[in-house]
Amino acid sequence: MTLSPLEWLINRPLWIGEFTVIPRELAFILIGVVLYVCVQESMKHRVGRIGMFLNAVLMWQIMYAEFGGLAEWVRVYLNAGTILGLWSISYYLYKIRLKTDFYEVMFVFYASTSIAVVLVYSFFK
């Protein structure tokens, strides 16, 4: 049985479980740090490439164990965040600038504010 790309994105985590090293309790404490960073990003109205990558990593640290029980849109959001986070960090490492549109889209969907909303929705629905 072959999965379409969308089905694959929905059903397969793009994360390696062995990389989930932060205890879940500590990951929830880190949400406070995310909220602090959220205020900083909102004041600057931008999110940096390292921040994008770290947001994706933090999301996996918190949600990897629950992946199968998450709503489909949250699973796609996690996997897309991983792809975009890896893309942004690789461009950062090679010192390549990305278009302004990329940063604007990432600010809307993967800034700390968006991450906090997804976390709250996912765990307290």
Backbone torsions as a table, in degrees:
resi	resn	phi	psi	omega
1	MET	NA	123.5	-179.3
2	THR	-100.2	134.1	178.5
3	LEU	-93.7	141.9	173.3
4	SER	-69.7	162.4	179.2
5	PRO	-56.4	-38.6	179.5
6	LEU	-68.1	-43.4	177.6
7	GLU	-62.2	-38.2	178.7
8	TRP	-64.2	-42.9	178.6
9	LEU	-63.2	-34.5	-178.7
10	ILE	-75.7	-39.0	-169.0
11	ASN	-99.7	-12.7	-177.2
12	ARG	-118.3	122.1	176.6
13	PRO	-71.2	134.0	176.6
14	LEU	-91.0	51.5	-178.2
15	TRP	-148.4	147.5	178.2
16	ILE	-98.8	123.0	-175.5
17	GLY	-55.0	-31.9	-179.7
18	GLU	-67.1	-18.1	177.4
19	PHE	-82.8	-5.2	177.7
20	THR	-84.6	91.2	-171.1
21	VAL	-108.3	-15.6	-179.1
22	ILE	-86.3	127.0	175.9
23	PRO	-57.4	144.5	-174.6
24	ARG	-56.2	-38.7	-179.4
25	GLU	-62.1	-42.2	179.0
26	LEU	-67.7	-35.8	178.6
27	ALA	-61.6	-38.3	177.8
28	PHE	-67.5	-32.7	175.0
29	ILE	-65.5	-36.4	179.5
30	LEU	-64.9	-17.7	175.5
31	ILE	-60.9	-34.8	175.2
32	GLY	-59.9	-39.9	176.9
33	VAL	-65.0	-41.0	178.3
34	VAL	-60.1	-41.6	179.6
35	LEU	-65.4	-37.5	175.8
36	TYR	-63.1	-46.6	178.9
37	VAL	-63.5	-33.3	177.7
38	CYS	-57.1	-44.5	178.7
39	VAL	-62.9	-43.4	-179.8
40	GLN	-63.5	-43.4	-180.0
41	GLU	-65.5	-39.5	-179.5
42	SER	-64.2	-37.1	179.1
43	MET	-67.8	-36.1	179.8
44	LYS	-88.4	-16.2	-175.5
45	HIS	53.4	45.8	174.5
46	ARG	-159.5	159.5	174.3
47	VAL	-127.9	132.4	-178.8
48	GLY	-79.0	164.9	-178.4
49	ARG	-66.1	-36.9	177.5
50	ILE	-66.7	-40.1	177.1
51	GLY	-61.3	-39.4	177.7
52	MET	-60.6	-46.8	-179.4
53	PHE	-64.6	-45.1	-179.0
54	LEU	-65.6	-34.2	175.4
55	ASN	-62.9	-42.4	178.5
56	ALA	-63.2	-42.9	179.7
57	VAL	-64.0	-43.7	-179.9
58	LEU	-63.1	-40.0	178.4
59	MET	-59.0	-42.7	179.2
60	TRP	-67.6	-37.6	179.8
61	GLN	-59.0	-36.1	-177.3
62	ILE	-85.5	-38.9	-168.4
63	MET	-106.0	-2.6	-175.3
64	TYR	-58.3	-45.5	-177.5
65	ALA	-65.6	-23.8	-177.1
66	GLU	-99.0	5.3	-168.5
67	PHE	-50.6	-47.7	-176.8
68	GLY	-64.1	-26.9	-178.0
69	GLY	-93.5	-1.5	-179.3
70	LEU	-80.5	155.5	175.4
71	ALA	-61.7	151.9	-177.1
72	GLU	-57.7	-41.9	-177.5
73	TRP	-64.3	-32.4	178.7
74	VAL	-70.9	-38.4	177.6
75	ARG	-64.3	-42.7	176.9
76	VAL	-64.3	-41.3	179.0
77	TYR	-60.0	-44.1	178.3
78	LEU	-62.6	-48.5	-178.6
79	ASN	-65.7	-41.7	178.2
80	ALA	-64.6	-38.9	177.5
81	GLY	-62.6	-35.9	177.3
82	THR	-64.9	-46.5	179.8
83	ILE	-62.3	-48.6	-178.7
84	LEU	-68.0	-36.2	177.3
85	GLY	-64.9	-43.3	177.0
86	LEU	-65.6	-38.0	177.9
87	TRP	-62.9	-47.3	-177.2
88	SER	-67.1	-39.9	-179.4
89	ILE	-70.1	-34.3	178.4
90	SER	-67.4	-39.3	176.5
91	TYR	-65.8	-36.2	177.5
92	TYR	-64.2	-45.4	-178.2
93	LEU	-64.2	-33.8	179.1
94	TYR	-91.6	5.9	176.9
95	LYS	57.0	42.6	177.5
96	ILE	-106.2	128.9	179.1
97	ARG	-79.9	142.6	176.3
98	LEU	-100.5	160.2	179.8
99	LYS	-67.4	153.1	-180.0
100	THR	-58.3	-36.1	180.0
101	ASP	-57.9	-39.4	179.4
102	PHE	-60.0	-45.5	-179.5
103	TYR	-65.5	-37.4	179.5
104	GLU	-66.4	-43.8	177.8
105	VAL	-63.8	-44.5	179.4
106	MET	-64.3	-35.0	178.1
107	PHE	-63.4	-41.7	-179.0
108	VAL	-68.9	-44.4	-171.4
109	PHE	-98.8	-26.9	-173.6
110	TYR	-129.8	16.3	171.5
111	ALA	-74.9	168.4	-175.5
112	SER	-60.3	-31.6	177.7
113	THR	-61.0	-47.7	-179.9
114	SER	-63.6	-40.8	179.4
115	ILE	-61.5	-44.5	-179.8
116	ALA	-62.1	-41.9	179.2
117	VAL	-62.4	-45.2	-179.9
118	VAL	-64.0	-42.3	179.3
119	LEU	-62.3	-47.8	-179.7
120	VAL	-62.2	-46.3	-179.8
121	TYR	-60.7	-44.7	-174.8
122	SER	-65.9	-36.7	-173.8
123	PHE	-98.7	-16.5	-177.6
124	PHE	-122.7	27.1	-179.0
125	LYS	-74.7	NA	NA
